[in-house]
Each structure stands twice: as C-alpha cells, then as structure tokens.
Amino acid sequence: RLLERVLTDTRDSRVVTVSSRLHIKPSGFDFGDVMSEHAYEGRYVYAKSKLANVLFSNQLARRLKARGVTSNSVHPGSVVTNVVRDSRLLSWGAKLPLPGLISAREGALPSLFVATSPSLSGVTGCYFAAGPGDTAQAHVPSKAALDVRAATHLWELSDSLVARFL
C-alpha cells in the first residue's frame, strides 16, 4: 500500500518477488494454519511461503497492470544462503562445492534481469527461473500458484494483518 502511488507514478515500474521452485510442493495454500502454528515442518513452511510469494506477485500484477506496473516472481536458482548454512543436511553446501549450488551474486542475476531487461518491458504476472548466462526464462508455475481465488483471499488476509501497522 505504501509504495503503490510511487509505483504507479513512475514510468515502467517493476516489482520482482523472489520465490523458489519449491513453491510447487504445497497442493494449495493452507488458510487454516496461515502462521504454521499447528504444524511446523521447516521445508513445508518454506515451500508454503514461496507459494505465497507467487500468489502475491500474481495478484499484484492483476491489480496494477492497467496502471502500467508489472509484477513477476523469480526462482533465483539453488543459492548458498543462510537457509542452506542453517540446514543440518544442506549445510555441507556452504562448506563444499556441490553441483547446482550457486553464489548469492549469481542468484541475484535472474531477479536483476527481470527487473531491468528491455525485452520484458510490460511483461507481468509471470514466473521466471534462471536461464542461460545472466538471463531468466518464463516457466509455468504450479497449479496452486495460478489459483486466483486463493491469491485474492491471501491478499485480503495480508491486508487485514498489516492494516493496524499502517
């Protein structure tokens, strides 16, 4: 809400939301346990948060498309971050060179491409993943990520949760 006017008043504004290919794990967004208070399993909660990111990005795209703002989500690749370092199983990736893991610098490139590439001017509501070189390519997100009703409900729920702080 706080940035909407700035975004709509600025020519060719782009919002890029970092997600993950793990957004495909949940079959839908669990509105019965939004805060994961009843059941907490780290990988599932992470996957659910990444599904929420794609749903948010798609809903923002629908809301602001007519005003010239684009919104897309990006899977940066398997990046060695604190999530990897703090995972007992995956922490070896922070210590050993494992195939497929990339640096934070490399992981930033797909988001930068989506945010700045002239070829993506006006492209909105898409899910991207790392492509060849410094690029990103559009991919079809999970069926759950395309659920317009879930995206709308999540938007309204998020709006009500943050309203008291605005």
C-alpha positions in Angstrom: 0.0 0.0 0.0 2.7 2.4 1.0 4.5 2.2 -2.4 1.5 1.9 -4.7 1.4 5.6 -5.6 5.2 5.8 -6.2 5.0 2.7 -8.4 2.0 4.0 -10.4 3.5 7.4 -10.8 6.9 6.1 -12.0 7.2 5.0 -15.7 7.9 1.3 -16.3 7.8 0.3 -12.6 8.6 -3.3 -12.0 8.1 -5.4 -8.9 10.2 -8.6 -8.7 9.3 -11.0 -5.9 11.8 -13.7 -5.1 10.2 -17.2 -4.8 11.5 -20.7 -5.3 10.8 -23.7 -7.4 9.8 -25.3 -4.1 6.5 -23.3 -4.4 5.3 -26.4 -6.3 5.3 -28.6 -3.1 2.1 -27.5 -1.5 -1.0 -28.5 -3.4 -2.7 -25.3 -2.2 -2.3 -22.6 0.3 -3.4 -23.7 3.8 -5.6 -20.9 5.1 -6.5 -23.0 8.2 -2.9 -22.6 9.5 -1.5 -19.5 7.9 1.1 -18.8 10.6 2.1 -22.6 10.8 1.2 -22.6 14.5 -0.4 -26.1 14.4 2.2 -27.9 12.5 5.7 -26.8 11.8 8.0 -28.6 9.4 10.7 -26.3 8.1 10.8 -27.3 4.4 7.0 -27.3 4.1 6.7 -23.9 5.7 9.4 -22.6 3.4 7.6 -24.0 0.4 4.3 -22.5 1.6 6.0 -19.1 1.9 7.3 -19.4 -1.6 3.8 -20.3 -2.9 2.5 -17.2 -1.1 5.2 -15.1 -2.8 4.0 -16.3 -6.3 0.3 -15.8 -5.3 1.2 -12.3 -4.1 3.1 -11.4 -7.2 0.3 -12.6 -9.5 -2.3 -10.7 -7.5 -0.2 -7.6 -7.6 0.1 -8.0 -11.4 -3.7 -8.2 -11.8 -4.2 -5.2 -9.5 -1.7 -2.8 -11.1 -1.5 -3.9 -14.8 -3.9 -1.3 -16.0 -1.7 1.4 -14.3 1.5 0.3 -16.1 3.2 -1.5 -13.2 4.5 -5.0 -13.8 4.9 -7.7 -11.1 6.7 -11.0 -11.7 8.2 -13.7 -9.4 11.6 -15.3 -9.8 13.3 -18.5 -8.7 16.9 -17.5 -8.4 18.4 -21.0 -8.5 19.8 -23.0 -5.7 21.7 -20.3 -3.8 24.1 -20.9 -0.9 22.4 -18.6 1.7 21.8 -18.7 5.4 18.9 -21.1 4.7 21.4 -23.6 3.4 24.0 -22.8 6.0 21.5 -23.2 8.8 20.1 -26.5 7.5 21.9 -29.5 9.1 21.6 -31.6 5.9 22.3 -28.8 3.4 25.0 -27.0 5.4 27.6 -29.1 3.5 26.8 -26.9 0.5 28.2 -23.9 2.3 31.4 -25.8 3.0 31.9 -27.9 0.0 31.4 -27.1 -3.7 28.3 -29.0 -4.6 27.0 -29.2 -8.2 24.0 -27.0 -8.8 24.6 -24.6 -5.8 25.4 -21.0 -6.8 26.6 -18.0 -5.0 24.4 -15.2 -3.8 25.9 -13.0 -6.6 24.9 -15.5 -9.2 21.5 -15.9 -7.6 20.8 -12.2 -7.9 21.2 -12.2 -11.7 17.7 -13.6 -12.7 16.0 -11.0 -10.5 18.1 -8.3 -12.0 17.3 -9.5 -15.5 13.6 -9.5 -14.8 13.8 -6.0 -13.2 15.8 -4.4 -15.9 15.7 -6.2 -19.3 14.1 -4.1 -22.0 12.8 -7.4 -23.5 10.5 -7.8 -20.5 9.0 -4.3 -20.6 5.3 -4.7 -20.0 5.5 -8.4 -19.1 3.6 -9.1 -16.0 2.1 -11.9 -13.9 4.9 -14.4 -14.9 7.1 -16.8 -13.0 10.7 -16.9 -14.1 13.7 -19.1 -13.3 17.4 -18.7 -14.0 18.1 -19.0 -17.7 21.4 -19.3 -19.7 24.0 -16.8 -18.8 22.7 -13.8 -16.9 19.1 -14.2 -18.0 15.8 -15.6 -16.8 13.2 -17.6 -18.6 9.4 -17.7 -18.1 8.1 -21.0 -16.7 4.6 -22.2 -15.9 4.2 -22.1 -12.1 2.3 -24.7 -10.1 -1.5 -25.1 -10.4 -1.8 -23.8 -6.8 0.1 -20.6 -7.8 -2.4 -19.9 -10.5 -5.4 -20.1 -8.1 -7.0 -16.6 -8.5 -9.4 -17.1 -5.5 -6.5 -18.1 -3.2 -4.4 -15.2 -4.4 -7.3 -12.8 -3.7 -8.0 -14.3 -0.3 -4.3 -14.2 0.6 -4.2 -10.5 -0.5 -7.2 -9.6 1.7 -5.9 -11.5 4.6 -2.4 -9.9 4.3 -4.0 -6.5 4.0 -6.0 -7.0 7.2 -3.0 -8.3 9.1 -0.8 -5.3 8.3 -3.6 -2.6 8.4 -3.0 -1.8 12.1 0.6 -1.0 11.4 -0.1 1.4 8.6 
